[in-house]
Amino acid sequence: MPTRTDQAAPPAGRVVWADVAKGACIILVVLWHVIVKHYLRIDWRIDLPVPGAWGLLGEQLLPLRMPLFFTLSGIFAANAVARPWRVAGRPRIARNLYLYATWLLIHTALLALVPDFPTDRATSLGGLLAQLTVTPSNLWYLYALALYFALAKALRRVHPAVLLAASGALSAVAATGLLDSPGNRGQVYQNLVFFLAGVHLRPYLQRWAEGATTRRLAATGTAYAVALAAMATAGAEGRPGVRLLVSVVAVAFGVTAAARMARLGAVGGALARLGRRTLPIYVIHMPVLALLHGFLAGPVADLNRPWRALLMAAYPVLLTAVVLALSLAVHRGLTAAGARWLFDLPRRAGTDHNREGETMSPSHAPALPDRASVEEAARWLSGRVVRTPVLNSPAIDRLAGARILLKAENLQTGGSYKMRGAMLAVGRLAAAGHTGVVAQSTGNHAVAVALAARRHGLAATVVLPVDAAPVKVARARAAGARVVLAGSTVEERLAAARQFAAADGHPLVDAYDHPDVVAGQGSASLELIEEAERAGTPLDALVVPVGGGGGVAGACLAAHGTPIAVYGVEPVGCDSLARSLAAGRPTPVVPAPTIADGLRPGCVGDLPFAVARDAVRGVVRVDDEAIAEAFRLLLLELKVLVEPSGAAGLAGALRLAAHPGDPDGGERGRYRTVGVVLTGGNVEADLVARLATGPVADPARMEGVAA
């Protein structure tokens, strides 16, 4: 499966179980080719049923291998399907067609050296043109990926049930052999339904994986075995829909098995690493196997009988391991020699950057993180960031009419919870071999990236607005970063940051549109949820201030699978998330002036919106007066200094307590325990002086809640 290559650390936002499944699938693909194209063609001259047993095993896995592979491909493509053609077309369509054409020419040349190797090859110009267009070769997977993505994107407004029904019917008919299917066209027909299932059923597949148990593994494995036996006994493989139903059961088993293996430490880690490097194996292994066939078939058949008998049982496994190792070795050699163009589209002038902010191979838009990503982030960050305290004030509880638990991320290294996402993202980039990073933000994220870069020995360039708070500029410089002041909007800062990233060749770590940042920020909410549980006061609601949306998206992931209602808080006039939820898509606003400078990005990020869209309960709008009142409460009642952006969270919690009804007038009931993430504490002394005076008003005057 095409994916980012030559990457040791887990890429940002990757779903581990899916990578494990991909690793297992590529092993099964290579094993199948070893069996049918080499092993079964050796004259073993031994009257034992071992070769037949290997062949039978390979056939039993046919309903699993490619259907699971394409389901995973759809899962990884789900985000990109919603992106504009100009953004998604190059990495998803042009890239795969380019790789298909490039490697088809290479395969045609190399396989001509081994004419007795049993695989499709063009022997004439007409045959080559046919394979390039309508009769896909043994590289058909790349051909199918480009076609499938184009179809999924063009038809994305069609109801998923209609798409799955139509593609399922196509698969069922194709499996009967009634359609003209030269080359591997039949495979293309049969597997479209699984790609579309990955795209449109991704949340359900993720939940299925999250709930994987040993009992479910045994049940799905048994169901798969029974389905195979029933199909074989009835001779029903060619009947419409039978093969499709067996493959559906097989995919359920494969997802469950991958989710269980992902928890097995060394085994899961090895498969996940292999799963992130499937492209070079996929395109290289066939010529490698063909050349090995030419060298080994005769000598193996000529071995003495005892050696042949000993080798016969384990030979497919041994040769599969050799082919995998040689394929990866060839890939390393080619990339070291500067032939990266064999595995990716040649870059345009400058460096290719995506909207998520990281310099990435364009093979995948970042996959949406999930709760497992947040849990993994929390484990990785343990000992690397401060586990901040959870505070409580009886006076604030009385005012709210509920228990308010405050996660004091203002006490975090760097003064904000942004340190969590920055440390995770920068740490993984450092592990992947990068020597520097670039970031842009209104302040806290830039400070956090600067500190994380210093911790990992990386150079850092951070772009802040020309009116950035001096305390944040000073902190970024003190951390050793090159600080650039550019413009007053996120677009201006992002343009400047991209220029520096392109000039320096360093990845850009976006403040919120980055899976590692979202997962890292979510670890603060996860800690708050866990500590509330341990204290015997589980949360009913969780409130997080919203700028670009990374924090509230992380909170949604942390609360996934619990009854906790997650709310975002935005200043009046800076309510991009509220408007985006109403519009059903990220919607920019012209930010109004507000004392909460960290909550003025102008538009919620694509990735946070994709997470929060169906998970956040609502958005609370608060004005500057309400934020100032919350600031004073924290300062006077808890002696905690929080910047206005962080105090906005408490303002939102007080608003929820004052208005227990839903925005549409329905009765929700009061929340008993509300968690609030105090996101930061980097505030100017003169602003503290201005905000510290004044009365504490009735929270019922605060603005309303947006669904």
N, C-alpha and C positions, 0 to 999 in steps of 0.2 A: 504494500500500500504506500503510495507516495507520501512522504513525510519529511520533516526536517532531518537533515543528515549530519553525521559527524558531530554529534552532540552527546556529551557524557552526562551532563546534569539533566534532570527532568525539565523539559521546556515549560515555560510559564503556562499555568492553567491547564495542563494536561490531566486527563482523567486516567489514573493509574491502572484501574482494572481494564480499561479499553486498550491501553498499551500492552498489558499482559496478554489480552486476547489476540492482539495483532501479532505479538511475538509467537504465540502458540500456532496461529494460523499460518505464518510464513514457514514455520518448521514443518507443518503438515503438508503444505504445498510442495516444498522441496522433497519431502519424503515420498509423496505420491509420484513425482517425476522420477525420482531415483528408482522406484519400484517398477513403473510401467515402461520407462524408456531405457533402462539399463539392467536392473536385477532380473526381471522376468525374461530377458533376452539372452541371458547367459546359459549355456548348456551345462547344468550342474551335474548331470549324469548320476544322480543319486535318487533312489526310489523312496523318497520321503515327501510328504505333502507340505513341506515348509514354504516353498515359493508360492504355492497356491494359497496358503494361509495369509502370507503377506499381501498378495493381490486382493484377497477377500477383505482384509482389514482396510486397505486403501479404499475399496469400493464403499464400505460402510460409512466412511467419513466424507464421501462426496456430498451428501446433503448438508454437511456442516461447514466445510472449508470456505467456499466462496460466498455462500449466503451470510455467514458470520462476518467475513471480511468486508462485504459490501454494506452490511448493517453498521459496522464500525465506521466505514468511510462516510456514510450518511450522518452519523453522530458528529464526526469531526467537521463536516461541511455545513451543519445546521445554521451556525451563525452567519456564514458567508452568503447563504441563500438570500438572506434579507438585505444584503448590502447592494449598492448600485452596481450596474453592469461594469462601469468603468473601474470600479474598485475590485470586484470579484472576478471579472472576466479573464484578466491576465494570469493570475495565479491558479485559477481553477480550470480554465478551459484551454487557453493558449499554452500554458506550461505543459499540461498533460499531452496535448496533441504534439507539441514540440518533442517531448521525450519519447512519445510513441514513434514518431517518424525517425528520430535520430537513432534509437536503439533497434528499430526494424532494419535499417540499413546495416548497422553493425552485426546484428544477428544473421542477416542474409549472407554477409561476407564470411563470417566465422563458421557458420554451419555448413557452408560449401566445402570446408576443409574436412568435414566428417560426413560424407554423403550417406553412410548407412545408419546414421543416427535418426531414430524414428520421431520426427517432429515436423510440423508445417514449415515449409520454407519456399520462398519464391525462386523459381528456376528460369524465369523470363521477365522481361520488362513489364509485360501485361500482367503477369502474376503479382509483381511487386506493386503495381498501381492498384490492383484489386485489393491487396492487403492494406494499402494505405487508405482505402476508402470504404468499401462495403463488405470485405471479407477479412475481418481482423485476424491477425496472426496469434502466435502464442503470447504476445504482449497485449492481448485484447483487454486486459484489466485497465491499462492506461487509456485506451480508446474509449472504453465504457465509462470511465470516470468523467471524462470531458463531456460525453454525451449525456450522462445522467445529470450532471450538475446543470447543464444548459436547460434540460427539460424541467428539473426541479425549480430553477429560477424563473423560467418562462411561465410555469404553471403554479407559482406559489400562492396565487389568489384563489385557486380552485380548492374546494374543500378537501382536506386530507382523506376523508372516507372515500370520496369519488376517485381520487388519484390511486389510493391503495387498491380499491376494487378493480379499477381498470388495469393497473399493472399486474395485479394478481391474476386476472383473467388471461393476460398476455403470457405470464409465466406458466400457467396451467396448460394453455394450448401449446406453447413451445415445447413443453416437456413431453408431449405426445408425439412429437416429430411431424406434425401436420404442416408446420411452416417451413419454407425453404430456408435452410440454415447452413450455408457453406462456411468453411472455416470455423470460427468460434462465434458466429452470429447467434446461434442458439443460446449460448451462455449469456450474451448481451441481453437477449429477450427475457431470459429466466430470472436474472438477478436485479433488474430494475426495481422490482417491488421491495427488495430488501434495502436498497439504498434509500428509497423514499420513506421506508419505515424508520430508518435511522434518522432522517431529517425531521420527520413530523412526529415521531413517537419518542424522541430523545428523553424528555422528562420521565416518561413511564419506564423506559429502559434503565435510566439511572436509578430510579426508585427500586426497580427490580434488583439491580446489582447491589444497592445499599442494603437491601433486606435479605441478601443471600445467606443461607444457613446450610449446615451439613445435611439436614433433613431435606431441604429443597434440592440440594445437589443430588442426593440419592433419588429423589422423586423424579426429577427431570431426566437424569441419566437412565432410570428404569423406563420412563415413558419413551425416550429415544430408542432404546433397545427393542422395546415392544413394537413400536411403530415400524422399525426396520424389519423385524421378523414378520409382522403381519403383511407388509408390502411384498416381501419376498415369497411368503407362503401362498398369497393370493395371486401372485404374478401381476400385481396391480401397478407396477412402476410407470407404465405408459398410459395409465388412465388419467383423465383430466383432474388436476387438483391434488392427486395423491402425493406426488413428489413435493409439491409446495407445502402441504400440511406437515409432512415429515421434516422438511427443512425448518419450518416455524418451530417445531418442537426442538430441533437440533440447535437453533439459535438460542432458545430459552435455556437449554442445557449449557451451551457455550458461554453465555453471559454469566450464568451462575458459577460455572467452574472458574472463569477468569476472576470473578470477584473474590472467590475463596482463595485462589492461588495468589492474588495480590496481597493477601494477609500472611503469606508464608515466609516473609523475610527474604532470605537469599534467593530462593526459587522465584518468587514474584519479582524481585528486583532484577534478576537476570533476564527474565522474560520481558519485563517492561523496557529494559535497555535495548533488547533486540527488537521489540516492537516499535521503537522510535527510529529504527534504522532499516526498515523493510524495503525502501525504494532501491538501494544498491543491490540488495539480495535478489529482489524481484527481477531486475533488468539484467543482472550479471550471471545468475546461477545456471541458466540454460546453456550458454556457451561453455561455461566451466564444466558442467556435467557432460556435454557432448565431447569435449576434449578428453575428459577422464574415461569416458566410454571407449574412445578409440585406443587409449593406452591400456585399460584394465580388462576389457571384456575377454580378450584372448588369453592373457596370462592367468587370470582367475580360473577360467575353464580348464586350463592345463595343469593346475595344481594337483598334487597327489590326493587321492580320495579322502584320507583322514583330514587333511587341511581344508579341503572343499566342504566336507561335512561340518567341520567346526566353524568355518567362516559363513556358511549358508544362513544360519539362524540370525546372526547379529549384523550381517553385511549391510542391510538397508540403513540401520541406525548409524553405523560407523561412517558410511559414505555420505549420509545426510550431514553429519557433523563436519566432515571434510569440506563438502561443497559450501556450507554456510561460512566456515572459516576462510576458505579461499575467496569467496565472493566479497567478504568484508576486507580482506587483505588487498584484493585488486582495487576496491574502492578507495582505500587509504592511499595506495600507490598512485592512482590516477589523480586524486585531489591534491596530493603532495606535489605532483608534477604540473599542477596548474590547470588540470582538465575538469574543473568544476562545471564547465558548460555542458558536460555530459549528464549532469544530474540536476540542472536547473536552467531556466531561461537566462541567456546573457543579460546582465544588468543594463538598465538604461543609464544615460549619463548621470553621474552622481550615485548616491546610495538609495536603494529602494526602502522607503519607510512606509509603514502602514499607520492607519488611524489610531491603532492601539498604542503607538508611541515607541515600540521596540523595533530595532532593526532585526528583521526576521527573514528566514526563508519564506517566500510567498506561497509555500505549499498549503499552509493552513492559517486561516484566521484563528486567533486564540480560542480554544474551546472554553465554554462557560465553566467557571469553577463550581464546585458543589460543596456540600457540608464536609465531605471527606477531605477536600482541599483545605478547608479552614482548620480541620483537626490536624492535618499533616503540617500546616503552617504553624499551628500552635506548638506542636512537638519540636519543629525545627527551631522556632524562636525561643524556646525555653532555655534560659541561661544567656541568651544573646540580647534580650530586651528586658526591661523591668516589668515584673508582675505587679502592677500598680494596685493600691488598696481600693476597697469598696467602702464608701463613706455613707453615713446616714445622719440626719438631723431631726430630732423630735419636733423642732419648731417648723421645719419645712414639711414634715409629715402632717402636722396639724393644719397648716395652711392648705395643703393639697387634699386632705381628707383621704390619704392613701400613704402607704409606705413607699418612700422614694429612695432607691439605692443608686448611688452615684459612683461610677467607675472613673477614678481620678487619673485620667490619661494626661492631664496637665503636668503630672509628676513624672511622665515618661522621659527617657533620654531624648534630648532635643526639644523637649517641651510639648510634644504632641503625639497622638497615636499614629501619626504618619510614619513614625520610626519603624513601626511593625511592617507595613507593606514595603517600605524602602529597603529595610534590612533583608527581607526575604528576596525581593527582586534583584537587588545588587549582589547578594550572596550567591544566587544561582548564576548570575552573569559572570561573576568572578570565577566560579567553579567551571564554567564553560570556556574560560580562557580569555575573556575580555579584559582589557587593561584600563578602560575608562568608561564613564557614563555621562549622559547629558540629561537634564531635567528642567522642567519649567513649572512654575506654580505662583500663587500669590505669596508664598513664604514658607509655610510649615513643611510641605513636601520637599521643597528645595533644601531646607536645612537638614531634613532627615536623610535625603540622598547624599548630601555632602558628608554627613557623619558616617553613614553606612559605607561610603566609598573609602573614607579614611580608615575605617575599621578593616576593610578588606584589601587595602593597599592599592586602590584604583584612583586614577585621576577623575576629577568631577568638574563639570561646567554646569552652572545653574543660571537660568534666565528668570528674572523677577520683573514685575511691573515697575515703571518709573516712580510710582507713588507707593512702593512697598514699605511696610513698617520698618523703620530703621533697625529695630531690635532683631528682626528676622534677617535683614541684610548682614548685620554684624555677626550673627551666629553662623550664617553660611560661610562667611569669609574666615571666621575663626576656625572652622572645621577644615580649612585648606582648599575650599572650592574656588574656582574662577567664577566670579559673580558678574553677570551681565544684566543691566537694566534696559528693558526694551518694551516700549509701548504701554498701553493700559488695558488691552483686551487679551483674551486667551489666544485669539487668532494671531495677533502680533507676536506674542511670546512664543507660540508654537512654531511660527515661521522662522523666528530667530534661532530657536533651539534646533530645528531641523537643519539649518545651515551649518551650525557648529557640529552637529552629529555627522553630517555628510563630510565636512572638511576634516574632522578628526578620525572618522571611521569608528565612532563609538555608538552604542545603542542608546536610544532615548527611552527613559523610564517615565511613562506618563503618570500623572498624579492620580488618575482614577480609572482610565480606560486600559487597565493592565491586569490580567488575572492574578498575578502574584500580589499586586497591590491590594486588590479586593480581598483575597484570601488572608493576607496579613492583617489588614484592618479588621476583618471579621474575627480575628483571634481575641481582640479586646472584648467584643460582645460575647464570645464563647466563654471567656473567663468569668465575665459578669454573670452569665446564666448558670455556670457551674457553682460559683460561690453562693449565689442566692439559693440554689438547691441544697448545698451543704448546710446553710444556715437555717434551713427549714422554712424559708420564705420564697418559694419559687415565683418567678416573674409571671405576671399576666400580660404585661406590655413592655416593649423595649423602644426607647426613643433615641434617635441619632440625628444630629445636625447634617444637612445636605448641602454640599457644594457641587462637586462633580458627580457625587453619588457613590463613590467607592465604599465609604463607611456604611451607608445604609444598605448597600448591596451585600456587604460582608455580614451585616447583622441579620439580613434575611436568610443567608446561608447558614449562619450559626444557629438560628432559631428553627431551621427546617426540621420537620418531624415533631415539633412541639406545638402546644396550643398558644404559644406566645404571639401576640399581635405586635407587629413591627411598624413603627411610624417614623417618617422623616420630618424634619423641621426646617423650614426655609423662611428667610426674611421676606416681608411683603415687598413685592416688586422684583424679587430674585427667585421666583418660584418656578424654575424650569421643570423640576420633577412633577410638580402638581399639574402643570399644563401638559406635560408629556403624557402623564397617565390619562388625562382627559382626551388627548388627541390620539393616543395609541401609538405614538412614535416620539423619539427625542425632538423636543421643540425648544428652539432658542428663545431667549428673552434679552431685552436690553436692560442689564442690571441697574436697579435703582440705587441711589446712595444708601449706605447702611454702615453702622459701626461694626458689623460682623464682616470684616473684609475677606475672611476666608471662605465665605459662602456666596461669592459673586462670580463664578466661572462663566455664566451666560448660557450654558446648555449642559444638561446632564449627559454623561458619557454613554456611548452606545452599549458598551459592555455592562455597566451598572444598570442601565435601563432594562436590558434584556433579562437581568437577574431579578430586579425589583418589580418589573411590570406585573407579574402575577402573584408576587409574594408580599409586597408591602401593603399594609391595611389602609394607609392613607398618609396624607401630608398635612402637617400643622403649620399654618402661616402665622408668624409673630412679627410685631413691629419693633422698632428700636427701643421704645419705652419698655416693652415687656422684657426685652433682652437685658436692658440696664437694670431692671428690677431683679431679674434672676442673678445678675452679676453681683448686686449688693447682698442678696440673700446668701450667696455662697461665701462672700467675703466676711460678712458680719456673723453668720451663724456657724460656719465651718472653718473660718479663717483660711479659706482656700482662694487663691488668686487664679482666675480663669479668664482667658480672653473672651471677648463678646461672642465669637463664633462658637466657642465651647459652651458658654452660658445659654446659648439659644436652645440647647437640649433641655435644660431645666425649664426654660420658659415654655417650651412645647409640652413638657410633662404637666406643668401647672395648668395649662390650657385644657389638656385632656381631663384633668381632675375636675376642672370647673364646668366642663360641658360633657357629661357622660353619654349623651345621646349621639347617635350616628349623624353624619352630615345630612342625610336625607330625611331626618326626623324620626327614624326608628330608635328604639331604646336598646342600647348596648349594655347598659349596666356599668357601674363603677368598677374600675380596676383596683384590686387590693394592693398589689405590689408592682411598681413601675421601675424599670431600670433605665438609667440615663448614662450615656457615654459623654463625659466632659472631655471633649476632643483635644483641647490644647490650652496652653497657658502663656503663650508668647504675646505679651501686651505692653504697650508703651506706658511709661510712668505718668506722662501728662494725661493720657486717657484714663488711667486708673484714678487719678485725682478728680477728673470730671465726673466719672461714673460713680464714685464712692459716696457722693452726697445725693440726697433726694429721698423722697418717701417711697415706701413699698406699696404699690397700688393693688387693687383687687384684680386677681388674675382673670376674672370673668370678662374684663375689658379687652383681653387679647383677641387677636383675629381668629377666624374660624378654621375648621378642618376641611381639607379637600380630599375627597375620596380618590 
